[in-house]
Each structure stands twice: as structure tokens, then as C-alpha cells.
């Protein structure tokens, strides 16, 4: 089964939901807002086609209120610039994109209160489920595309085999760490290059000439992947949790075999 069919942030708005546990990504959006505002304002210095409708997409919107903060910034800056130039304010078509399993229902619950803040504007908002590593929108239809903390997620697990087809072992890890073999790092890099190329190719077809693309995503402070990663805590914790689950399964299965008095040894690698 493809990753895009099963991957999503924790649904709902309860105590353990993504909506209630994503302050870091919300903070990143606030910090990067000046870049977004500058991109919007720069559109008015170019010959950008919008034909009375300003189309903007937020890719990887997830299910918290951050996407509304992004859209608010876009709307307010377009309105402000139109007033300065004595130009007509366009209608706004706002697209919210994430994988099909995303909790769009929780997200859409906030639409009414969001729209009420702009009752003097003409707003149209819709979900656009699907992977952004392919086409999502018609040709030459978008003036602005935004994505925060999305494009560092790979479309699939890298092919972890060497030139001879033998498996590469990234023992005990689910990410590139200082203990990962060089070949594992190269496999992740190849997958990112493939994915990011598809992302840019798709957006180049969907965006109008002179449109704007604003991307915020994770990276490493150094090309030396053996150094400690700047944000290792969640991945280390997740690796440890998965390792503990595997250890428990292995122990239980060995006990099961022993109860059957089978002379077998189960070998699991992680």
C-alpha cells in the first residue's frame, strides 16, 4: 500500500490530536510570515495574470488552524496592496491540500469563523486531497503556492539496497543519524532529489508565469550527516518506541514457540 494512502496526522481536536499538539509548526509559520508577505507584495510588481480571481494553495495544510493564518496573511496583503494602487480587489480561491487521509472535516469546522473575519471579501475555499509530488491543479491556474514543513517528507521509503542489490542496514533508526552508513544517507538523498524534482515540475505547470512559491521545510545545518542533527529528539524517541515494540513482539513470539516446544530460533533485525 502506498504511503500516501495511509499517512496522516492524528485526527480530531481532542487531547492527543495534531490540532492540539502542533505549536512548533504554528510558530514556524509565524516566524516565516514576513517572507510570505514579501512574496505576495512582489506579485504586484510583475505582470501576473489573475483575471479577477486570486488563486492560492497551501500544500500540506494538515488539520490545525495554521493554514488559516497563512490564508489571512495572503488576503490582507492583497487587499492592502490593491487599496494602495487603487486597484479592484479580486475574489479569492483558496485551496487546502494534504494527503487523502487528512482530517479535512476538523479543518473545515473553522471555515465559518474564518470567513466571518472577511465578510467584505469574496472567498471560496475547498479541499484538494492528493500527493503534492504530482499534479493537483489545472495548468497556469495558481498565482501563489505556500507549503510549510511539508516537502521534507519523502513520498516513500528510500530503496535501501547497494549496487549488488543487498539490503542496507540503518540499525535502530528511522532517519539519518550519525550512526547511519554513508550508503543510507545517499539513498535518502536520491529519494529527496527525485521527489523534489517532481514537486517543482508539477508546480511549474500549475502556476501562472511570474507566480510565487514559498516553501518552508526542514534541513540540516551541515553537509556532514554524521554530526548530531539539530532536531533529533522526536525521531530518536520514535525510533526507541518502535525498537521497544519489536523487542516485545520478538520476546512474545519466542515464548509462543517455546510453549509449542518447537526447537526453533526466531531472528529479527532492527
Phi and psi restraints in degrees (value plus and minus 20) as a CYANA .aco file:
   2 UNK   PHI     -86.1   -46.1
   2 UNK   PSI     126.4   166.4
   3 UNK   PHI     -77.3   -37.3
   3 UNK   PSI     -59.7   -19.7
   4 UNK   PHI     -84.2   -44.2
   4 UNK   PSI     -37.8     2.2
   5 UNK   PHI    -106.5   -66.5
   5 UNK   PSI     -36.5     3.5
   6 UNK   PHI    -144.4  -104.4
   6 UNK   PSI     -31.8     8.2
   7 UNK   PHI    -109.9   -69.9
   7 UNK   PSI     110.3   150.3
   8 UNK   PHI    -184.7  -144.7
   8 UNK   PSI     139.7   179.7
   9 UNK   PHI     -96.3   -56.3
   9 UNK   PSI     136.9   176.9
  10 UNK   PHI     -77.9   -37.9
  10 UNK   PSI     109.8   149.8
  11 UNK   PHI    -102.8   -62.8
  11 UNK   PSI     151.2   191.2
  12 UNK   PHI      61.8   101.8
  12 UNK   PSI    -187.8  -147.8
  13 UNK   PHI    -150.9  -110.9
  13 UNK   PSI       4.5    44.5
  14 UNK   PHI    -100.9   -60.9
  14 UNK   PSI    -191.7  -151.7
  15 UNK   PHI     -79.4   -39.4
  15 UNK   PSI     -55.8   -15.8
  16 UNK   PHI    -120.2   -80.2
  16 UNK   PSI     -10.0    30.0
  17 UNK   PHI     -97.4   -57.4
  17 UNK   PSI     138.3   178.3
  18 UNK   PHI     -83.4   -43.4
  18 UNK   PSI     -55.6   -15.6
  19 UNK   PHI     -78.8   -38.8
  19 UNK   PSI     -51.2   -11.2
  20 UNK   PHI    -119.4   -79.4
  20 UNK   PSI     -21.2    18.8
  21 UNK   PHI    -155.3  -115.3
  21 UNK   PSI      23.4    63.4
  22 UNK   PHI    -153.4  -113.4
  22 UNK   PSI      23.9    63.9
  23 UNK   PHI     -85.8   -45.8
  23 UNK   PSI     -48.9    -8.9
  24 UNK   PHI     -85.8   -45.8
  24 UNK   PSI     -67.9   -27.9
  25 UNK   PHI     -85.8   -45.8
  25 UNK   PSI     -55.1   -15.1
  26 UNK   PHI     -85.5   -45.5
  26 UNK   PSI     -58.6   -18.6
  27 UNK   PHI     -85.4   -45.4
  27 UNK   PSI     -60.3   -20.3
  28 UNK   PHI     -80.9   -40.9
  28 UNK   PSI     -62.0   -22.0
  29 UNK   PHI     -83.1   -43.1
  29 UNK   PSI     -60.2   -20.2
  30 UNK   PHI     -84.3   -44.3
  30 UNK   PSI     -61.7   -21.7
  31 UNK   PHI     -87.7   -47.7
  31 UNK   PSI     -52.6   -12.6
  32 UNK   PHI    -110.5   -70.5
  32 UNK   PSI     -20.4    19.6
  33 UNK   PHI     -78.5   -38.5
  33 UNK   PSI     -58.5   -18.5
  34 UNK   PHI     -77.5   -37.5
  34 UNK   PSI     -54.1   -14.1
  35 UNK   PHI     -86.8   -46.8
  35 UNK   PSI     -62.8   -22.8
  36 UNK   PHI     -83.3   -43.3
  36 UNK   PSI     -64.6   -24.6
  37 UNK   PHI     -81.7   -41.7
  37 UNK   PSI     -61.4   -21.4
  38 UNK   PHI     -83.7   -43.7
  38 UNK   PSI     -59.3   -19.3
  39 UNK   PHI     -84.2   -44.2
  39 UNK   PSI     -62.5   -22.5
  40 UNK   PHI     -83.0   -43.0
  40 UNK   PSI     -68.3   -28.3
  41 UNK   PHI     -84.7   -44.7
  41 UNK   PSI     -52.8   -12.8
  42 UNK   PHI     -89.0   -49.0
  42 UNK   PSI     -40.0     0.0
  43 UNK   PHI     -81.3   -41.3
  43 UNK   PSI     -49.7    -9.7
  44 UNK   PHI     -98.3   -58.3
  44 UNK   PSI     -27.3    12.7
  45 UNK   PHI    -116.1   -76.1
  45 UNK   PSI     -18.7    21.3
  46 UNK   PHI    -139.5   -99.5
  46 UNK   PSI     144.3   184.3
  47 UNK   PHI    -106.4   -66.4
  47 UNK   PSI      63.2   103.2
  48 UNK   PHI    -123.6   -83.6
  48 UNK   PSI     110.7   150.7
  49 UNK   PHI    -105.1   -65.1
  49 UNK   PSI     103.3   143.3
  50 UNK   PHI    -156.0  -116.0
  50 UNK   PSI     -25.4    14.6
  51 UNK   PHI      26.6    66.6
  51 UNK   PSI      27.6    67.6
  52 UNK   PHI      55.1    95.1
  52 UNK   PSI     -24.0    16.0
  53 UNK   PHI    -148.7  -108.7
  53 UNK   PSI     106.9   146.9
  54 UNK   PHI    -120.0   -80.0
  54 UNK   PSI      95.2   135.2
  55 UNK   PHI    -122.7   -82.7
  55 UNK   PSI     104.1   144.1
  56 UNK   PHI    -154.0  -114.0
  56 UNK   PSI     120.4   160.4
  57 UNK   PHI    -143.9  -103.9
  57 UNK   PSI     116.1   156.1
  58 UNK   PHI    -128.0   -88.0
  58 UNK   PSI      90.4   130.4
  59 UNK   PHI    -113.5   -73.5
  59 UNK   PSI     109.3   149.3
  60 UNK   PHI      55.9    95.9
  60 UNK   PSI      25.8    65.8
  61 UNK   PHI     -91.6   -51.6
  61 UNK   PSI     -39.8     0.2
  62 UNK   PHI      38.7    78.7
  62 UNK   PSI    -166.3  -126.3
  63 UNK   PHI    -155.5  -115.5
  63 UNK   PSI       6.1    46.1
  64 UNK   PHI    -129.9   -89.9
  64 UNK   PSI    -195.9  -155.9
  65 UNK   PHI    -101.6   -61.6
  65 UNK   PSI     -21.1    18.9
  66 UNK   PHI     -79.5   -39.5
  66 UNK   PSI     -57.0   -17.0
  67 UNK   PHI     -83.3   -43.3
  67 UNK   PSI     -51.8   -11.8
  68 UNK   PHI     -90.3   -50.3
  68 UNK   PSI     -51.3   -11.3
  69 UNK   PHI     -84.8   -44.8
  69 UNK   PSI     -60.8   -20.8
  70 UNK   PHI     -82.4   -42.4
  70 UNK   PSI     -69.4   -29.4
  71 UNK   PHI     -84.0   -44.0
  71 UNK   PSI     -57.0   -17.0
  72 UNK   PHI     -80.4   -40.4
  72 UNK   PSI     -64.5   -24.5
  73 UNK   PHI     -81.5   -41.5
  73 UNK   PSI     -61.7   -21.7
  74 UNK   PHI     -84.5   -44.5
  74 UNK   PSI     -70.7   -30.7
  75 UNK   PHI     -79.5   -39.5
  75 UNK   PSI     -69.0   -29.0
  76 UNK   PHI     -84.9   -44.9
  76 UNK   PSI     -56.9   -16.9
  77 UNK   PHI     -94.1   -54.1
  77 UNK   PSI     -55.4   -15.4
  78 UNK   PHI     -85.6   -45.6
  78 UNK   PSI     -66.0   -26.0
  79 UNK   PHI     -79.9   -39.9
  79 UNK   PSI     -65.1   -25.1
  80 UNK   PHI     -80.6   -40.6
  80 UNK   PSI     -64.4   -24.4
  81 UNK   PHI     -88.7   -48.7
  81 UNK   PSI     -57.1   -17.1
  82 UNK   PHI     -84.1   -44.1
  82 UNK   PSI     -60.1   -20.1
  83 UNK   PHI     -84.2   -44.2
  83 UNK   PSI     -63.3   -23.3
  84 UNK   PHI     -80.2   -40.2
  84 UNK   PSI     -57.7   -17.7
  85 UNK   PHI    -113.6   -73.6
  85 UNK   PSI     -17.9    22.1
  86 UNK   PHI      34.8    74.8
  86 UNK   PSI      22.8    62.8
  87 UNK   PHI    -129.3   -89.3
  87 UNK   PSI     133.2   173.2
  88 UNK   PHI     -85.1   -45.1
  88 UNK   PSI     118.9   158.9
  89 UNK   PHI     -99.2   -59.2
  89 UNK   PSI     106.6   146.6
  90 UNK   PHI     -96.1   -56.1
  90 UNK   PSI     147.1   187.1
  91 UNK   PHI     -95.9   -55.9
  91 UNK   PSI     136.7   176.7
  92 UNK   PHI    -137.6   -97.6
  92 UNK   PSI     103.9   143.9
  93 UNK   PHI    -127.4   -87.4
  93 UNK   PSI      93.8   133.8
  94 UNK   PHI    -131.5   -91.5
  94 UNK   PSI     102.2   142.2
  95 UNK   PHI    -128.2   -88.2
  95 UNK   PSI     109.9   149.9
  96 UNK   PHI    -129.9   -89.9
  96 UNK   PSI      94.9   134.9
  97 UNK   PHI    -133.9   -93.9
  97 UNK   PSI     119.4   159.4
  98 UNK   PHI    -183.0  -143.0
  98 UNK   PSI     159.7   199.7
  99 UNK   PHI     -84.9   -44.9
  99 UNK   PSI     138.1   178.1
 100 UNK   PHI     -76.4   -36.4
 100 UNK   PSI     -48.9    -8.9
 101 UNK   PHI     -99.8   -59.8
 101 UNK   PSI     -22.8    17.2
 102 UNK   PHI     -81.5   -41.5
 102 UNK   PSI     128.6   168.6
 103 UNK   PHI    -103.3   -63.3
 103 UNK   PSI      55.4    95.4
 104 UNK   PHI     -86.7   -46.7
 104 UNK   PSI     -48.2    -8.2
 105 UNK   PHI     -81.2   -41.2
 105 UNK   PSI     -66.6   -26.6
 106 UNK   PHI     -82.7   -42.7
 106 UNK   PSI     -60.2   -20.2
 107 UNK   PHI     -82.7   -42.7
 107 UNK   PSI     -63.7   -23.7
 108 UNK   PHI     -92.2   -52.2
 108 UNK   PSI     -35.4     4.6
 109 UNK   PHI     -82.1   -42.1
 109 UNK   PSI     -44.6    -4.6
 110 UNK   PHI    -109.7   -69.7
 110 UNK   PSI     -18.1    21.9
 111 UNK   PHI     -85.2   -45.2
 111 UNK   PSI     -62.6   -22.6
 112 UNK   PHI     -81.6   -41.6
 112 UNK   PSI     -68.8   -28.8
 113 UNK   PHI     -86.2   -46.2
 113 UNK   PSI     -53.4   -13.4
 114 UNK   PHI     -86.6   -46.6
 114 UNK   PSI     -66.7   -26.7
 115 UNK   PHI     -85.1   -45.1
 115 UNK   PSI     -52.7   -12.7
 116 UNK   PHI     -82.6   -42.6
 116 UNK   PSI     -46.8    -6.8
 117 UNK   PHI     -91.8   -51.8
 117 UNK   PSI     -37.2     2.8
 118 UNK   PHI    -148.9  -108.9
 118 UNK   PSI      29.5    69.5
 119 UNK   PHI     -88.6   -48.6
 119 UNK   PSI     -30.1     9.9
 120 UNK   PHI    -114.1   -74.1
 120 UNK   PSI     -18.9    21.1
 121 UNK   PHI    -133.7   -93.7
 121 UNK   PSI     136.9   176.9
 122 UNK   PHI    -119.4   -79.4
 122 UNK   PSI      85.0   125.0
 123 UNK   PHI    -135.6   -95.6
 123 UNK   PSI     118.9   158.9
 124 UNK   PHI    -153.5  -113.5
 124 UNK   PSI     104.5   144.5
 125 UNK   PHI    -148.0  -108.0
 125 UNK   PSI     119.1   159.1
 126 UNK   PHI    -168.8  -128.8
 126 UNK   PSI     135.8   175.8
 127 UNK   PHI    -102.6   -62.6
 127 UNK   PSI     128.9   168.9
 128 UNK   PHI    -155.5  -115.5
 128 UNK   PSI      54.8    94.8
 129 UNK   PHI     -87.8   -47.8
 129 UNK   PSI     121.3   161.3
 130 UNK   PHI     127.7   167.7
 130 UNK   PSI     146.7   186.7
 131 UNK   PHI    -100.3   -60.3
 131 UNK   PSI     112.7   152.7
 132 UNK   PHI     -99.3   -59.3
 132 UNK   PSI     -12.9    27.1
 133 UNK   PHI    -109.9   -69.9
 133 UNK   PSI       4.5    44.5
 134 UNK   PHI    -178.5  -138.5
 134 UNK   PSI    -198.1  -158.1
 135 UNK   PHI     -89.6   -49.6
 135 UNK   PSI     119.0   159.0
 136 UNK   PHI    -146.0  -106.0
 136 UNK   PSI     -45.5    -5.5
 137 UNK   PHI    -153.6  -113.6
 137 UNK   PSI     142.1   182.1
 138 UNK   PHI     -83.3   -43.3
 138 UNK   PSI     141.8   181.8
 139 UNK   PHI     -82.6   -42.6
 139 UNK   PSI     117.0   157.0
 140 UNK   PHI      31.3    71.3
 140 UNK   PSI      28.9    68.9
 141 UNK   PHI    -135.2   -95.2
 141 UNK   PSI     -34.8     5.2
 142 UNK   PHI    -133.5   -93.5
 142 UNK   PSI     113.0   153.0
 143 UNK   PHI    -108.9   -68.9
 143 UNK   PSI     -50.0   -10.0
 144 UNK   PHI    -163.9  -123.9
 144 UNK   PSI     114.7   154.7
 145 UNK   PHI    -146.8  -106.8
 145 UNK   PSI     112.2   152.2
 146 UNK   PHI    -146.4  -106.4
 146 UNK   PSI     122.7   162.7
 147 UNK   PHI    -170.5  -130.5
 147 UNK   PSI     105.8   145.8
 148 UNK   PHI    -140.5  -100.5
 148 UNK   PSI     103.8   143.8
 149 UNK   PHI      35.6    75.6
 149 UNK   PSI      27.0    67.0
 150 UNK   PHI    -142.6  -102.6
 150 UNK   PSI     -68.8   -28.8
 151 UNK   PHI     -97.7   -57.7
 151 UNK   PSI     -22.2    17.8
 152 UNK   PHI    -103.3   -63.3
 152 UNK   PSI     -28.4    11.6
 153 UNK   PHI     -99.7   -59.7
 153 UNK   PSI     106.7   146.7
 154 UNK   PHI     -98.0   -58.0
 154 UNK   PSI     135.9   175.9
 155 UNK   PHI     -94.7   -54.7
 155 UNK   PSI     -42.9    -2.9
 156 UNK   PHI    -181.1  -141.1
 156 UNK   PSI     148.7   188.7
 157 UNK   PHI     -87.5   -47.5
 157 UNK   PSI     110.3   150.3
 158 UNK   PHI     -78.2   -38.2
 158 UNK   PSI     131.9   171.9
 159 UNK   PHI     -95.1   -55.1
 159 UNK   PSI      82.0   122.0
 160 UNK   PHI    -113.5   -73.5
 160 UNK   PSI      49.4    89.4
 161 UNK   PHI    -156.2  -116.2
 161 UNK   PSI     132.2   172.2
 162 UNK   PHI    -106.8   -66.8
 162 UNK   PSI    -195.2  -155.2
 163 UNK   PHI     -81.9   -41.9
 163 UNK   PSI     -45.9    -5.9
 164 UNK   PHI    -107.0   -67.0
 164 UNK   PSI     -20.6    19.4
 165 UNK   PHI      65.8   105.8
 165 UNK   PSI     -13.6    26.4
 166 UNK   PHI    -102.0   -62.0
 166 UNK   PSI     124.9   164.9
 167 UNK   PHI     -88.6   -48.6
 167 UNK   PSI     122.1   162.1
 168 UNK   PHI    -113.8   -73.8
 168 UNK   PSI     118.4   158.4
 169 UNK   PHI    -126.9   -86.9
 169 UNK   PSI     100.0   140.0
 170 UNK   PHI    -128.5   -88.5
 170 UNK   PSI      44.5    84.5
 171 UNK   PHI     -76.2   -36.2
 171 UNK   PSI     106.7   146.7
 172 UNK   PHI      55.3    95.3
 172 UNK   PSI     -13.1    26.9
 173 UNK   PHI    -148.9  -108.9
 173 UNK   PSI     132.5   172.5
 174 UNK   PHI    -139.4   -99.4
 174 UNK   PSI      -4.6    35.4
 175 UNK   PHI    -172.1  -132.1
 175 UNK   PSI     155.3   195.3
 176 UNK   PHI     -99.8   -59.8
 176 UNK   PSI      99.1   139.1
 177 UNK   PHI    -144.9  -104.9
 177 UNK   PSI     159.2   199.2
 178 UNK   PHI     -89.7   -49.7
 178 UNK   PSI     -31.9     8.1
 179 UNK   PHI    -116.6   -76.6
 179 UNK   PSI     -23.3    16.7
 180 UNK   PHI     -94.2   -54.2
 180 UNK   PSI     119.8   159.8
 181 UNK   PHI     -82.7   -42.7
 181 UNK   PSI     134.5   174.5
 182 UNK   PHI     -78.1   -38.1
 182 UNK   PSI     -58.4   -18.4
 183 UNK   PHI     -83.2   -43.2
 183 UNK   PSI     -52.0   -12.0
 184 UNK   PHI     -87.7   -47.7
 184 UNK   PSI     -64.3   -24.3
 185 UNK   PHI     -77.8   -37.8
 185 UNK   PSI     -63.9   -23.9
 186 UNK   PHI     -85.9   -45.9
 186 UNK   PSI     -54.2   -14.2
 187 UNK   PHI     -86.1   -46.1
 187 UNK   PSI     -63.1   -23.1
 188 UNK   PHI     -84.0   -44.0
 188 UNK   PSI     -60.1   -20.1
 189 UNK   PHI     -83.4   -43.4
 189 UNK   PSI     -64.1   -24.1
 190 UNK   PHI     -80.9   -40.9
 190 UNK   PSI     -61.2   -21.2
 191 UNK   PHI     -86.2   -46.2
 191 UNK   PSI     -61.0   -21.0
 192 UNK   PHI     -83.6   -43.6
 192 UNK   PSI     -63.1   -23.1
 193 UNK   PHI     -80.9   -40.9
 193 UNK   PSI     -61.3   -21.3
 194 UNK   PHI     -84.6   -44.6
 194 UNK   PSI     -67.4   -27.4
 195 UNK   PHI     -85.0   -45.0
 195 UNK   PSI     -66.7   -26.7
 196 UNK   PHI     -86.5   -46.5
 196 UNK   PSI     -53.8   -13.8
 197 UNK   PHI     -83.6   -43.6
 197 UNK   PSI     -62.3   -22.3
 198 UNK   PHI     -84.7   -44.7
 198 UNK   PSI     -59.5   -19.5
 199 UNK   PHI     -79.9   -39.9
 199 UNK   PSI     -70.5   -30.5
 200 UNK   PHI     -86.9   -46.9
 200 UNK   PSI     -58.5   -18.5
 201 UNK   PHI     -82.3   -42.3
 201 UNK   PSI     -63.4   -23.4
 202 UNK   PHI     -85.0   -45.0
 202 UNK   PSI     -64.2   -24.2
 203 UNK   PHI     -87.5   -47.5
 203 UNK   PSI     -54.4   -14.4
 204 UNK   PHI     -83.8   -43.8
 204 UNK   PSI     -48.9    -8.9
 205 UNK   PHI    -101.6   -61.6
 205 UNK   PSI     -51.0   -11.0
 206 UNK   PHI    -106.1   -66.1
 206 UNK   PSI     -45.6    -5.6
 207 UNK   PHI    -110.1   -70.1
 207 UNK   PSI     129.5   169.5
 208 UNK   PHI     -93.4   -53.4
 208 UNK   PSI     139.3   179.3
 209 UNK   PHI     -76.7   -36.7
 209 UNK   PSI     117.4   157.4
 210 UNK   PHI      48.4    88.4
 210 UNK   PSI      -3.4    36.6
 211 UNK   PHI     -89.3   -49.3
 211 UNK   PSI     156.2   196.2
 212 UNK   PHI    -143.6  -103.6
 212 UNK   PSI     119.1   159.1
 213 UNK   PHI    -143.4  -103.4
 213 UNK   PSI      98.6   138.6
 214 UNK   PHI    -134.8   -94.8
 214 UNK   PSI      95.8   135.8
 215 UNK   PHI    -140.9  -100.9
 215 UNK   PSI     113.0   153.0
 216 UNK   PHI    -145.1  -105.1
 216 UNK   PSI      98.4   138.4
 217 UNK   PHI    -171.1  -131.1
 217 UNK   PSI     144.8   184.8
 218 UNK   PHI     -92.5   -52.5
 218 UNK   PSI     131.0   171.0
 219 UNK   PHI    -172.0  -132.0
 219 UNK   PSI    -194.0  -154.0
 220 UNK   PHI    -134.6   -94.6
 220 UNK   PSI     124.2   164.2
 221 UNK   PHI     -92.8   -52.8
 221 UNK   PSI     -29.9    10.1
 222 UNK   PHI    -168.6  -128.6
 222 UNK   PSI     129.5   169.5
 223 UNK   PHI     -92.1   -52.1
 223 UNK   PSI     -33.7     6.3
 224 UNK   PHI    -101.6   -61.6
 224 UNK   PSI      77.9   117.9
 225 UNK   PHI     -93.0   -53.0
 225 UNK   PSI     -29.7    10.3
 226 UNK   PHI     -98.4   -58.4
 226 UNK   PSI     -32.9     7.1
 227 UNK   PHI     -95.2   -55.2
 227 UNK   PSI     137.5   177.5
 228 UNK   PHI     -79.8   -39.8
 228 UNK   PSI     112.9   152.9
 229 UNK   PHI     -90.5   -50.5
 229 UNK   PSI     128.1   168.1
 230 UNK   PHI     -91.1   -51.1
 230 UNK   PSI     -43.3    -3.3
 231 UNK   PHI    -149.5  -109.5
 231 UNK   PSI      44.7    84.7
 232 UNK   PHI    -102.9   -62.9
 232 UNK   PSI     -38.5     1.5
 233 UNK   PHI     -78.8   -38.8
 233 UNK   PSI     -72.7   -32.7
 234 UNK   PHI     -83.4   -43.4
 234 UNK   PSI     -58.1   -18.1
 235 UNK   PHI     -93.0   -53.0
 235 UNK   PSI     -57.3   -17.3
 236 UNK   PHI     -83.0   -43.0
 236 UNK   PSI     -64.5   -24.5
 237 UNK   PHI     -83.8   -43.8
 237 UNK   PSI     -62.0   -22.0
 238 UNK   PHI     -86.8   -46.8
 238 UNK   PSI     -59.8   -19.8
 239 UNK   PHI     -80.5   -40.5
 239 UNK   PSI     -64.1   -24.1
 240 UNK   PHI     -84.4   -44.4
 240 UNK   PSI     -59.0   -19.0
 241 UNK   PHI     -85.2   -45.2
 241 UNK   PSI     -64.1   -24.1
 242 UNK   PHI     -85.7   -45.7
 242 UNK   PSI     -60.2   -20.2
 243 UNK   PHI     -81.8   -41.8
 243 UNK   PSI     -59.1   -19.1
 244 UNK   PHI     -85.5   -45.5
 244 UNK   PSI     -59.1   -19.1
 245 UNK   PHI     -84.5   -44.5
 245 UNK   PSI     -63.4   -23.4
 246 UNK   PHI     -83.0   -43.0
 246 UNK   PSI     -61.6   -21.6
 247 UNK   PHI     -82.5   -42.5
 247 UNK   PSI     -59.8   -19.8
 248 UNK   PHI     -87.1   -47.1
 248 UNK   PSI     -62.9   -22.9
 249 UNK   PHI     -82.2   -42.2
 249 UNK   PSI     -63.5   -23.5
 250 UNK   PHI     -81.8   -41.8
 250 UNK   PSI     -63.5   -23.5
 251 UNK   PHI     -84.8   -44.8
 251 UNK   PSI     -64.8   -24.8
 252 UNK   PHI     -84.8   -44.8
 252 UNK   PSI     -58.3   -18.3
 253 UNK   PHI     -90.7   -50.7
 253 UNK   PSI     -57.2   -17.2
 254 UNK   PHI     -83.8   -43.8
 254 UNK   PSI     -58.8   -18.8
 255 UNK   PHI     -84.7   -44.7
 255 UNK   PSI     -58.4   -18.4
 256 UNK   PHI     -83.3   -43.3
 256 UNK   PSI     -64.7   -24.7
 257 UNK   PHI     -83.3   -43.3
 257 UNK   PSI     -58.9   -18.9
 258 UNK   PHI     -84.1   -44.1
 258 UNK   PSI     -57.5   -17.5
 259 UNK   PHI     -85.9   -45.9
 259 UNK   PSI     -46.4    -6.4
 260 UNK   PHI    -106.8   -66.8
 260 UNK   PSI     -22.6    17.4
 261 UNK   PHI      38.3    78.3
 261 UNK   PSI      21.8    61.8
 262 UNK   PHI    -115.8   -75.8
 262 UNK   PSI     116.1   156.1
 263 UNK   PHI    -108.8   -68.8
 263 UNK   PSI      52.9    92.9
 264 UNK   PHI    -153.4  -113.4
 264 UNK   PSI     135.6   175.6
 265 UNK   PHI    -144.0  -104.0
 265 UNK   PSI     104.6   144.6
 266 UNK   PHI    -110.9   -70.9
 266 UNK   PSI     108.5   148.5
 267 UNK   PHI    -137.1   -97.1
 267 UNK   PSI     101.5   141.5
 268 UNK   PHI    -143.0  -103.0
 268 UNK   PSI     117.7   157.7
 269 UNK   PHI    -131.6   -91.6
 269 UNK   PSI     113.9   153.9
